[in-house]
Amino acid sequence: MARLFTQVRFAVAALALALAVMIGSPAGAQQSNSVNPTASSVNEGQLLQELQRLQGRVSIPDAKSGTLIQPAGRSWREFHEVTLRWVGAISVVGMLAALVLFYLVRGMVKIEAGRSGRVIVRFTQVERLVHWMTAACFVILALSGLNITFGKSLLLPLVGPETFTGISQWAKYAHNYLSFPFTIGVVLIFLMWIGGNIPNKVDGEWIKRGGGIVGDDHPPAYRFNAGQKLIYWIVVIGGGAVAITGYLLMFPFYGTDIASMQWAQIIHGVVGVLFVAAMLGHIYIGTIGMEGAFEAMGQGTVDTNWAKQHHSLWLKEEQARTGPNQSQGQAHPTATPAE
């Protein structure tokens, strides 16, 4: 009996050894044929990446819901929680600091000849309505978007969880619904002012001479100078980018997968914070940065001396078209968005 038991043990051991040899031989053969150590490292790295994936099986039609955690998701979270915050902080806070410093050094750009008391129509009521509708939507979209990125670290400790939850909920509603009039405004701005915002030779000269912002020189310009054209294209391209990516996020998986939506969120976040930084510069020029500029969008008219100083070529065109005395109204001084 003991002899039989010994033979069985020997047979089982031999079978196990044969199986081990059969299983190990392909790996050994592959390893012996492997010449490129870098390729082997890449394969090992891919294997480690797959080991980080938490995936199971589901019975519903949406098979991708079986993947709970994936390496790309970790990379996206790192971007959203760390990288985007740094990009936003550097761009927005950096722009604010630069504007404060610039104001302390340069101050407000004054109307050198003083106010003439006569005004000229700068923007129509329709143009101003579209501008202020788009601007108002942008302000709320910017604040609600910044809350998504910075709210948990900046606002939550100040107001507490319950208040922060209520603010964030209503901010999300506002962000979603106001995106529609904002998009309409961007399209209308593109159509209304495209004719005056095509770059030309005058813009190059305007940039060379500092545009009347850096120094005291005031180069001639048509209705929109090079700086305003830059703002126009930032609004059109940047606004279009955040609108398209925002709708992809608002209506998920309509022709997109998870990877596409992650890229949409990255583009939406980066363009969004850069857009905010650029608009801070625009608001600065249109308020405390330049005397008389706010009146263009606030009242629709500007003093003729302001127009002569900043848009002399446009003023000549308007006076040739309507006559030099098209308006005799008094220009009311106010706080000074550039167009």
Secondary structure, DSSP 8 states (H G I E B T S, - for coil): -HHHHHHHHHHHHHHHHHHHHHHHHHHHHHHHH---HHHHHHHHHHHHHHHT-EE---SSS-GGGGEEE-HHHHHHHHIIIIIHHHHHIIIIIHHHHHHHHHHHHH--B--TT---S-EEE-S-HHHHHHHHHHHHHHHHHHHHHHHHHHIIIIIHHHH-HHHHHHHHHHHHHHHHHTHHHHHHHHHHHHHHHSTT-S--HHHHHHHHTGGGTSSS------SS-HHHHHHHHIIIIIHHHHHHHHHHHHSTTSS--HHHHHHHHHHHHHHHHHHHHHHHHHHHIIIIIBTTSHHHHHTSEEEHHHHHHH-HHHHHHHHHHH-TTS-------------
